[in-house]
Each structure stands twice: as structure tokens, then as C-alpha cells.
Amino acid sequence: MTEELQKARDYELEADKKIEAAQRPLLHLSSRSGWMNDPNGFSYYQGKYHMFYQYHPYSNQWGPMHWGHAASSDLLSWEYLPAALAPDMPYDKNGCFSGSAIELEDGRQLIIYTGVRKEEQAFGEAKDIQVQCIAIGDGVNYEKYEDNPVITEKDIPKGASIYDFRDPKIWYENGSYYCVAGNCTEDRDGQILLFRSKDAMNWKFDKVLVKNNKRFGCMWECPDFFELDKKRVLITSPQDMLPEDLEFHNGNGTLCIIGDVDDEGNFTEENCHAIDYGIDFYAPQTVLAPDGRRIMIGWMQNWDTIGHKAETPFYWFGQMSLPRELSIKDGRLIQKPVRELEKRHVREVTRKNVRISGVCNLSGIQGRIIDMTLDIKPFDIGRMYRRFELRFADNGKNYSAVSYEPYESILKIDRKYSGTRKAAIHQRRCHVRSADGALKLRLILDKYSAEIFVNDGEQTMSMTLYTDTDADGINFQADGDLLMNVTMYEMR
Ligand code: FRU
């Protein structure tokens, strides 16, 4: 093992001991120590789900990227494994960037990732050169391939940037390995490159799978491409987006394109929309579970929101979203929290036909690790309510909220009053589908985050929050008159 990897492993082992369980989310994977970004190598291997992640164990800031590692049987309780990769080779000395993993026929696990090295260019400018590299291992220890890098600037089409060429996602189909990688043209227009290989080691450029054509942001990061409900889905996270109504916001966003692939492997696009409409979500990656479910996890942060932290920072920064089961309905990507979550339900509180007008507290409905579903509709079908608000993580002074205005069909999440002292993005809105003011919301709180699933997963809104965990109040407010059914579970 190289000195760099040993050092990271020794460091994280000690750092992890200093972090109390109370300081970590219960059901979300957080960084073992220091900084975490993108999910990497999300895979099912030797009877367990494996999640690797972009990792800088030594501080709460992004730094030379390592790969952290954890495994889980149920996607909710994660056991940390030793760091898998460190930037310790000439071709990745400035970072082991994002990538993916697959099981080889001989039972070993292959990781394909982006190696980054800074090099002085003409006119003295130092720039990151990005190449694709391989490491092979047994689920704990990984050896970098002696013929790395396996995909380089020589393999990409003319006009493709060598500085923005990263995040390979691998899969196996009809006797070949394939991988997609994020790229942009020299004038910074995003595109997805497709490569093909017989053995996962020797790769050939196949085609430009999708071109942005200046539609959504610039560089396209972290692609994934998979079959779902007889369609093909491309997910990617574009940088530097311009806002489009409430569908896409400025900065780093997420996007899915749903379409079909013809016999020559050409992808035709049919529909396209944002993946998460909240504040903290980026770079999602999927795995095909042994039971056929396509499951997605995203980094529950965003580059534009990393300034929002706990007042007294923990020894970790960065957590993953809940794993979400994907499907397609009416041309849209549907996301539902994995059904494993239901095994974590303990105490149930259900209230039916509660009339809400003004502020309402319901006894037994409170908590910071909860799974709560509510249906609302106008009390009197002929008299629409004007606004509904659900407040949570509330201690009378601080709270976060999700609110709905039926006349506009706009749902908003808001953490402005959550106790944060930083001026940052604290609100987001999206249009939702609602007939006659009826709406279904599922809110999952896990100490430092809130994820909202709208209308059985038609849309999601995710955000982190760092309000003291004893702020566990929940209340409902209506301007007007509405009827609500609510079921809440505490979770263990
Ligand atoms: C996305 C990303 C990837 C890159 C990694 C670096 O969040 O920018 O494109 O591989 O993070 O940490």
C-alpha cells in the first residue's frame, strides 16, 4: 500500500472515534472524517451495497480527492470501510475524481475513476489534465492498474476538452462494457462521451451520446445512463446553469433526459426535467439492485450551498441523500425513498380529517427523525384555501418550512429561520401538479436534513439544516380552511 493511502486510513480511523453518533445523521451516510462530495462506485458486490465517495479526510474543505468507502445491507445503516483510493500516482497526483464500479467475471471489483494531474500549459498556465483510470480489488483493497490511464486525451474526439473530461460511469450490456463520461467542447458546451470495451481495460471511443447544444449550463458532470421501465435515462449535473422559470435554478443543477436508444445505439430525447427541486442535491448516481430496482443516491449538498454549515462545525462535512427507487410515469422520473425505510418505522401516529385553519399543533406529532405523509385538500371544495405551511425543526425561535400556494401551484422550502447566520440560498420553489388544491407530501427528517417527496415521488426537494436537534416541533398552518390526513412514524 502506498504511504498516501496508509496515511489516509490511519487518519480517518482516529478522526472517526472523535465523532459521536449523536452528531451524525441516523439514516444517511455522512463522511467518515472531513469532507465528502459525490457518490462514487455505487454498486452491489459480494452481498452488500458499496458506496464510495469523493473524500478529503483531513479537513472539512474540498482538497486532494481520495475515495472514502462504506458498505451496507439495507442502504440505510452504513459501515465504514478503509479509504479505497488516494492520489498517489503520477497520473492522479492531484486527485482521484468521481467514477463508478462493476464486478468483473472473475469476481473481482473494478473501479473506473478520473485521475487528475496539474500541468503547466503553454503561456505558463497550470491546468488539470483529466484521464480515466482503473483500480481492481476485493471490496476492501484496490490496486491501481499498471497500464493506467486507460482513456486519455488521445481517445476523445476533436474539439473535446482535455481539462473537463471526467466521472466515468460503467455498465455491461450484450457482451461489452460501456462507459459514459462528462465532457465539454473547447467552448464549454456540455456533452456526454460514450466508450466501449471488451474487457473493461482497453477502451475505444464510440460516439458523442448527447450534446447540450447550449441548452443547460456548460460542463456536464457525473453522467449515468441506464434502462428504466423500457426507456433510457441519462442523468447528469450541469455546471453554470441559467434559470428557467422554476424548473432550473442558477448554478449547479441536476437534469434527467428520458428517451430511447435505437439499434445503432443512438439516443433520442423525449423529455427532460430537473431531478431535485430543493437546495442541496447534486451528482446523483444509480445502482441496479439484485431485485431489479434502480436506486439513486445524490450528494445532499451542492457546490453553490457549501457555505451553509453547522454553527460549531462537526468533524465531518457532507452527507448523501436517502436512496431513492426510480421509475417512469407520464414521461417523468419518479423517486420514492427505498422501501427498506419502512423497516425503520417505530411509533405511528395517524390523524384523519383534521380541519386546519390558522395554526395547529397535533399531540404526538413531533420529532427530528421522522417519516411523515400528509394529504391536504380544501375543507370546502368551493372555497380554496390561500396558503398551507408545514413547519418543522421548530423550537419557537427557529424553524424550517414547506409551504404551498394552491392558486399558483407553487411549493416552497425555506430554511431562512433555521438558525443560520449566513446569507446563502435558503429558499427554493417549484411548480407542482395539483387538482383543486389537493396535494400529497412526504417529509423525511433525519436530524440535519429534510427531503420532501411530492405526490408519490413526482418531484423531490432536498435540503440540509443545522438547527439544534432538540428543536423537534412540528405544526401546520393554513390561511383559509383545509382538511388534512397525516401519518407520522418515528424512526430508529
Ligand atoms: C462533481 C465533481 C466531479 C468531479 C468531482 C471532484 O461534484 O466536480 O465532476 O469528479 O466533483 O471532486
Boltz pocket constraint, residues with backbone or C-beta under 6 A from the ligand:
constraints:
  - pocket:
      binder: B
      contacts: [[A, 37], [A, 38], [A, 54], [A, 65], [A, 97], [A, 98], [A, 114], [A, 166], [A, 167], [A, 221], [A, 222], [A, 282], [A, 283]]
      max_distance: 6.0
